[in-house]
Amino acid sequence: MKKKIIFTISIILIFFVSCSTVTRTSTLPQTQSGIKINAYFSKTTCKYSKGDGIDQLLITDILHAKEQIHLAIYALTNDRIRDALIQAHQKGVEIKIITDDYALYKDDMKVLRNSGIPIQSDEDSNALMHNKFMIIDNQTVWTGSCNYTYHAFYCNNENLVKITGSKIAQVYETEFQELLQKEYKEKAYISKTLEIYFSPEDDFEQRLIALIDGAKESIDFLAFAFTNKDITDALLSKFSQGIKIRGVFDEKQNHYQSSSKYNLLKKEGLNVKLDGNKFTLHDKVFIIDHKIVITGSYNFTVKANETNNENSIVVFNNAFAKKYQQEFEKIFTQAKDPTTSRTLSYTYNKTNLSPKSILKSTPFPSSLSTTISPPSFEVIRL
């Protein structure tokens, strides 16, 4: 496998559009709002010690927080992010965390809790609190596919999105409060250039299918888990209409999930492959007609839509989509075609897959770095 480099690619979209937090049936008021959105992609070299991954962007924002950090995270095992949160807490920044009940008593959560940071779980063994979003100072939102682990930022294929703007921060803050209170209301945010959905309350599956149905030329996707029949049927329908469709599935998930739709799509003639990353393809991405990007924590499963707590964004912009298209092309080129690759023989080993076990032999700097080389970006006015 070729050595990969970090994709700290950043696009700033300045939205001058009518936008509001609404229910699906509400009328959108006409307002003017400036919103910035940046996209970043993970390393896949699995070299943690340099500390030059996109987790440094999160750490920098955490350490620069002045008032408040609210974090909804499925898994947190990244010591650097953990220690940055503790430093911010010690400076007087209000920090609250909600996580899945499985993670509540993990080592790093214990350290955070022992430092005085309040942590709450979803208290639901039948569902996952699967979000990966952070709100800083009611102004900045980080979201995407990344759990806060070393593998997410240094080994897996992942994407991370930063959105700046008080209006968007309030949308996520409302969801954060609902997670704490366990009371969920439909509240999809809809504008001409950005949409935000939360599961299970917003029924994102139907919006995703509608976007697929609206494709005119092409659909590309990256899938950690893909078992949803209705989304599969929507793809097959568009393929029968002559739409070009390509996709990459995570190989290990496909192997262990009997309901994975990879084999069906391959049998029907779609150009789908299995990923070439020896760790994990953890993206949950659709790119439609080279101008619409769907991403977030939402795997393409029924549970993601009906049971789990998830968040998804839809961005309508050619330049933003171009960056995701470049990432897709890289992953697709490196992916395996089953006609030329062996049947998966990989066996899970919890010890080998644990970042903690790897860290034992991987030295880390004794202090946190608060700076990172600024990523390049392109300014787009809509």
GIDA-V249967 format. One record per run of one state. SS is the DSSP state (hx for helix, st for strand, lp for the rest). FROM is the first residue (numbers start at 1). TO is the last residue. If there is no record, write none. Layout:
[[SS,FROM,TO] [SS,FROM,TO]]
This chain:
[[lp,1,6] [st,7,7] [lp,8,9] [st,10,14] [lp,15,18] [st,19,21] [lp,22,35] [st,36,41] [lp,42,54] [hx,55,64] [lp,65,67] [st,68,73] [lp,74,75] [st,76,76] [lp,77,78] [hx,79,90] [lp,91,93] [st,94,99] [lp,100,106] [hx,107,114] [lp,115,117] [st,118,121] [lp,122,128] [st,129,129] [lp,130,131] [st,132,136] [lp,137,139] [st,140,144] [lp,145,147] [st,148,148] [lp,149,149] [hx,150,154] [lp,155,156] [st,157,157] [lp,158,158] [st,159,164] [lp,165,165] [hx,166,181] [lp,182,188] [st,189,191] [lp,192,193] [st,194,199] [lp,200,203] [hx,204,213] [lp,214,217] [st,218,223] [lp,224,225] [st,226,226] [lp,227,228] [hx,229,240] [lp,241,243] [st,244,249] [lp,250,250] [hx,251,256] [lp,257,261] [hx,262,267] [lp,268,270] [st,271,274] [lp,275,280] [st,281,281] [lp,282,283] [st,284,288] [lp,289,291] [st,292,296] [lp,297,299] [st,300,300] [lp,301,301] [hx,302,306] [lp,307,308] [st,309,316] [lp,317,317] [hx,318,334] [lp,335,335] [st,336,336] [lp,337,349] [hx,350,353] [lp,354,354] [hx,355,359] [lp,360,376] [st,377,381] [lp,382,382]]
